[in-house]
Amino acid sequence: MNTASFYRDTWAEIDLSAIKENVSHMKKHIGENTHLMAVVKANAYGHGDAEVGKAALEAGASCLAVAILDEAISLRKRGITAPILVLGAVPPEYVQAAAEYDVTLTGYSVEWLQEAARHLGGETVSFHLKVDSGMNRLGVKTEEEVQSVLKILGQNPGLVCKGVFTHFATADEKDRSYFLCQFDRFKKLIAPLPLKELMVHCANSAAGLRLKKGFFNAVRFGISMYGLRPSAEITDEIPFRLKPAFTFHSTLSHVKKIHKGESVSYGAAYTAHKDQWIGTVPVGYADGWLRKLKGTAVLINGKRMNIAGRICMDQFMVELDQCYPPGTKVTLIGSQKEETITMDEIAGRLETINYEIPCTISSRVPRMFLENGSIMEVRNPLLQENTSK
Ligand code: PMH
């Protein structure tokens, strides 16, 4: 029996050494006594949650954060024993499941806490209180609500508050005024809480990188753990070099010469204006290489070559500068020789932020995990198993 972990010539490489390097630099920056919470929601921004989580914990992270309870339970089932905080709203009827898997939830309103207490049947569930300091997404907003929370906690020993946090709306913008308002609002709202007993956190990557102090005692580290900058405008405030972890590769599956005047792909929207070598790459919009990327470059033989015609569901074609044999490596994100295509470049072409790109590379693309250049593991949800190499 063939036991390959995937059967296609397309894969993403996740450099766990880069994740570890970014985490240990950040840990040095925030200081020994400040916890680093590694944000691995959305499958670690498309990188691979359990693998990135383990690497981050090995490099000095104290705990992990996800968005939904299913992500936390999935990490528990794959052997993660470190504390996990669910940042998003979990329906209160599922608190017992959270208790069973020792997952920390977010208490984001007085009503949620009341309902959560009602659904506990003698178990205890831990939670971090979310304070809304200006994002208007989740959280208690007023001093009265904070008082109500304290009252509910006094009446319900099954609800254990282990932390308090807020989230910034503009930490990645040059202008700090809204950010500073949120910071002050947070400090004011949390004042009645027993802060010495709690994990207190407000900084995401942008705030964590830009601030030199005032982290309280934990930082939530997301985008920059993956080696990506939170925004272009704060680039000069990043105190160490971020090392990108995600690269994306394929190979030429078919190569042909077409004559001047012949067309390529759906709609015959590309027509060769000279005799032209054309390569077919087995990556399409179902892999997350969206149709809007028509015309962008990929790297072949260390050179930029442009996508020819419309991107199909599973394939696209590329203009070649010469004949290359099928099997030649194609890099969609990453480096070949002196050339690099960054996540930021692709995000720019799609008129979006770098966060969205690895999240969009679909689960059909196997993730290959490397450490110090060696393949450690391959994850291919289609074949539903983790295969060690
Ligand atoms: N904390 C919370 C509550 C978040 O929502 C996020 C990212 C982070 C921390 C990590 O931020 P960073 O990746 O900038 O370090 N959340 C999102 C989001 O909801 N949309 O894009 C990023």
Residues whose N, C-alpha, C, O or C-beta is under 5 A from the ligand:
A	BS01	PMH	V39 L87 H167 N204 S205 A206 R220 F221 G222 I223 S224
